[in-house]
Amino acid sequence: MQVDEAEFFNRLLDYRNILYLCHRNADPDAVSSAFALSEAIGGTVGLVDGCNRVASVLIERLGIEVVDKPDPADYGFVVVVDTSTKAQLNDTELTSYCVIDHHTTTALTENAEFYLHRNTTSTVEIVYDILKSMGAPINRRVGIGMLTGIVTDTGHFKHASVDTFRTVAKIIEASGVEYGEVLDLMAATPQDISMRIAILKAASRVELDRVQDMLIASSHVSSFGGSASSMLINIGADIAFVGTAKGESARISARAKRDAVNAGVNLGQLMEDISNEYNGTGGGHSGAAGIDVIADMGDILHKCREKTKKILEASLGATSKDISSEDKIEETEDE
Ligand SMILES: [Mn+2]
């Protein structure tokens, strides 16, 4: 059952020993949402399976106490934070739980006691509305965490809405944090050597499809697929698919520019559709999504490319051409 902000925290007040559970490889949005709720209502921040680098810097700098791989049975109630599928929880069995989330897919809400789902650009923004309705203060640590969560989830405000900026302003006002502090914290995050290698390999292995002026880049890496996919967008792709093969299964990280989304590419929907064909899990946002399936990575990547080409051809009215091999690349403009 969907509840509103006031009802959400009212219900949480009925429970003792709450676990705020973040998805695997937790990001700043998940960790900061869990941290803000635990500070306001009480309880423990739990990571299903580690966190990413910016989140680990946050945890260290803000001194956030976290429990890695907690056993939900040790807690009175579980609040699943910023998570939409069971796979993101490594299929952890949950008996009594609620969900607070902003993803377009909502598989986890089905068996939840109650949930709060909003189409915000981050979970932090939903948490802000809860704190506001509680009249809870936002201290500096919580403020820095929340702002970092919003900045990272919106791709440095690339996907921000007018509500995002409004909430950011209110968090800055309430917490006394300066935006520059948040940027400094993120800039201090070291980049892993293996991540830089993966990203460069992804770039060197790119295969391109072109529909009118839209470029679809596909590649593969052994890890850091999400970062590699975002990087392909940054260096010129309109849509990027990066595959990672893990034993029998394949993971695809997909990203799209706003123009591609406006042209009808909804990656969350695309990933959900493909995952249904393979009994896997997939979903996310229109501009950023992922899929986990038991299948050959090459086949899934091919499927992603073909379906995307069809969508673009239908909306842009052109046939695609394969420009993977160098001799076919037309360089009309030299820059
Ligand atoms: Mn999020």
Boltz pocket constraint, residues with backbone or C-beta under 6 A from the ligand:
constraints:
  - pocket:
      binder: B
      contacts: [[A, 29], [A, 30], [A, 82], [A, 102], [A, 121], [A, 122], [A, 123], [A, 153]]
      max_distance: 6.0
